[in-house]
Amino acid sequence: MRVFPLSFIVAAMSLAAPAGAQIGLPQPSLPVPVVGPVVSQTLDGVDRATLDIERQIETLARQRVRSINRLLRDNRQSIELDRQGSPARRGELLVLDADDAALEAARQEGFTILSDDRIDGLDMAVVRLRVPETMDLAEAEELVGRIMPEAQVAADNLHFPAGHAVTPAAAQSHSAASETDIPVGMIDSAPARGDAVTEVRGFASGAPLPADHGTAVASLLSASGIRRIRAADVYGSDKAGGNALAIAKALGWLTASKSKVVTISLVGPRNAVLERAIAASQAKGVVVVAAVGNDGPAAPPAFPASYDGVVAVTGVDGRRRALIEAGKALHLDYAAPGADIFGRNAKGKRVRLRGTSFATPLVAARIAWAKSAGIYWRRALDAEAIDLGSKGEDPIYGRGLVCGACKGAR
């Protein structure tokens, strides 16, 4: 059984590479962010006698650089960099709000319409364009933007998981969580089927294909009392899985199927198509919860956590210290356990988990419980939240720690 597509589970690769970098050409060394200014405001409560914070943050930044270059080198037929230097599906652009005249102008420049996709549940349409073979993606994105200035043009950016299993763990008994039948959706890799997973649908080639990351997320939802989980697999066996269009389509399905809360433990760059999809889903009453990623505090803001209205979640360890690898978003809502917790892998083994990926479904489950009880979810979570760090809301722990006693799967 496949653990996860590509080699990108090492880190969520949201750091931008130089816009001019091209697959097949020598990659220039990417500059490591200056981490000094973020150190003093990064990890309140960390034991500085045992952790060289600045060195660890710099190591995280270097890991992102190496991961991006490895991803491009190993998948040059499927992936390239967009104009902002972020990984995307090779040779394709996504267009919103283009009229017939604009699309004809693109055809005259050698672009081909691959599809005109209506996203069920979100009342939006996306045109997929094939880029001419003589043109790289960054160049094509700039050209199409000039051809159709009234439209929104985006690469089909890739999104990556924000956590991983650390070590096998022995089974333990825990008190049962309060259960709710309110449907919760998850967008990830596919989980191995469990009693609480009521439906799985694929949005990538080879999907649904059970994998460890999605199984762990589903196991945390189940352990938190969620009895109806709808899972959307946006990876399958696709080398360019986790792309923006797949996530948008998955969100449309979950919205149409009346999932009240959707958890997304994936991170990537800002993308116009996914931003539109999330706004459309929110307009229909869906609460979207997303991880801030594991690229460290020197990383760029993570999306979808940074989109307006998305509940952005970070992680803490068993001593309620912020994870040193936790990324950042343009806003931060809550912290939840993201280390010293347990879940299941695709083989059903109980494993120790680490990453903001695994804090996120815990918050999503709390929101679902509040909605099922007829309580405004923000009020319920704020009442539960334990204030950590600076008094009041802060950029490290948000509005506080929820689900502080949660340990995950039995």
Stockholm file with secondary structure:
# STOCKHOLM 1.0

chainA/1-410         MRVFPLSFIVAAMSLAAPAGAQIGLPQPSLPVPVVGPVVSQTLDGVDRATLDIERQIETLARQRVRSINRLLRDNRQSIELDRQGSPARRGELLVLDADDAALEAARQEGFTILSDDRIDGLDMAVVRLRVPETMDLAEAEELVGRIMPEAQVAADNLHFPAGHAVTPAAAQSHSAASETDIPVGMIDSAPARGDAVTEVRGFASGAPLPADHGTAVASLLSASGIRRIRAADVYGSDKAGGNALAIAKALGWLTASKSKVVTISLVGPRNAVLERAIAASQAKGVVVVAAVGNDGPAAPPAFPASYDGVVAVTGVDGRRRALIEAGKALHLDYAAPGADIFGRNAKGKRVRLRGTSFATPLVAARIAWAKSAGIYWRRALDAEAIDLGSKGEDPIYGRGLVCGACKGAR
#=GR chainA/1-410 SS CCCCSTTGGGCCCCCCCCTTCCTTSCCCCCCCCCCHHHHTTTCTTCCTTTCCHHHHHHHHHHHHHHHHHHHHHHTTTTEEECTTSCEEEEEEEEEESCCHHHHHHHHHTTCEEEEEEEETTTTEEEEEEECCTTSCHHHHHHHHHHHCTTSEEEEEEBCEESCEEEEECCCCCCCCCCCBCSCEEEEESBCCCCTTEEEEEECSTTCSCBCHHHHHHHHHHHHTTBCCEEEEESCTTCTTCSBHHHHHHHHHHHHHTTCSEEEECEEBCCCHHHHHHHHHHHHTTCEEEEECCSSCTTSCCCBTTTSTTCEEEEEECTTSCBCTTCCCCSSCCEEEECEEEEEECTTSCEEEEESHHHHHHHHHHHHHHHHHTTCCHHHHHHHHCBCCSSSSSBTTTBTCBCSTTCCBCC
#=GC SS_cons         CCCCSTTGGGCCCCCCCCTTCCTTSCCCCCCCCCCHHHHTTTCTTCCTTTCCHHHHHHHHHHHHHHHHHHHHHHTTTTEEECTTSCEEEEEEEEEESCCHHHHHHHHHTTCEEEEEEEETTTTEEEEEEECCTTSCHHHHHHHHHHHCTTSEEEEEEBCEESCEEEEECCCCCCCCCCCBCSCEEEEESBCCCCTTEEEEEECSTTCSCBCHHHHHHHHHHHHTTBCCEEEEESCTTCTTCSBHHHHHHHHHHHHHTTCSEEEECEEBCCCHHHHHHHHHHHHTTCEEEEECCSSCTTSCCCBTTTSTTCEEEEEECTTSCBCTTCCCCSSCCEEEECEEEEEECTTSCEEEEESHHHHHHHHHHHHHHHHHTTCCHHHHHHHHCBCCSSSSSBTTTBTCBCSTTCCBCC
//
